[in-house]
Amino acid sequence: MPLTHDFKETIRARAQAEPEFRQALLREGIECIINGDLATGKALLRDYVNATVGFQKLEKRTHIPAKSLMRMLGPKGSPSVENLSTILTALQRTEGVKFSVSTSEIG
């Protein structure tokens, strides 16, 4: 189900006002991807990019054309591991955070 314009504007306003929300949005996207939910992870990353840096600036930081970035993070997109890594590295630098992976036992 596509998001409404009002919802997207709400996400953008909150992301711009609350660093914790921005970082949580990015973290959730990365966690979804790591845990096998690529569709949700890409959607969250796309929302994050739209609410923060924008695809034009992300293009400059990744050297990947903005339209390609939009396609990769779109519903039918299939980013390569190399491109996904480049995107995630750029977004972490933009946000000023570095995520790491830890292990836990599956119950």
N, C-alpha and C positions, 0 to 999 in steps of 0.2 A: 504494500500500500504506500503510495507516494506521500511524502510529508507536505503539509500545507505551508504556504508562504509565511503565515503567522508563526507557526512552530519553528521554522528555520530562523526567522528573525529573533525569536525568543532564545534559541540556542546561541546565535551569534552574540546577542546582547549579554547573555550570561557568561559566555566564554571570554568576552572582552573585559568584563568587570571582575571576574573571579578566577584568578590563576589556579586555584585548587580544582575548580570545575574543568578548566581547560586540560590540566594534567590528567585528571580522571578520565576524560573523554579519550585522550590519546592512549592512556594505559589500558582502558577497556578494549579499544580497537586492537592493540597489540596482543592482549591476552586472548581475545577471541581467535585471532589468527593462529597463535601458538597452540591453542586447544582444539584446532580443527574446524572452527566455524568461520571460514574465509568470507562468506557472504556478509555476515554481520560485521566482521572486522573491517572489511573494505568500506561498508556503509558508514561506520563510525569514523574511520580515517577521512573519508570524503567530507563528512559533517565537520570534522575538526579543521580540515584545510579550508573549507568554505567560511568557517566562523573565525579563522585566525589569519594565517599568512596569505591565503588565496593561491590559486593555481599559477598565476603569472609569476609571482615571487618564488614559488616552489620550483618552477621551471628553471629559474636562474640558479637556484641552489643545488639542483640535481642534474642540470644539463639534459633533462628529458623534456621534450615539448609539452606544453600545458595540455593540449588536446589528447596526447597520449596518456598523460597522468590521469586526466578525467576518465578516459576509457578504461584504464587499468583499475581504477577504484570504483568504476560503475558496476551495475548488477551483472553484466555479462563479461566483465574484464577478467583477464587471466594474467596478472603480472608475473614475470619471471622472478625467481628468488633474488637474482642480482638487482633487478629494478626495485623490488619490495625492500630489500636491504638499503638501497640508496635512498629511497623515500623515507624509511624509518629513521635512518641516520640523520637526514636533513631535518626532519620534524623534531627529533630529540634536541638537536643543536639549536633550532629555532626557539624551542620551549625552555632551553637551558637545563634539561634534565637528562639523566642517563638511566635507562632501565636495565635490570639484570634479571636473570632467570634463576629460580630456586626450585628445589625438588620437594615433593611431599608424598607421603604414602597415600595410595588410593584405598579407601576404606573398604 
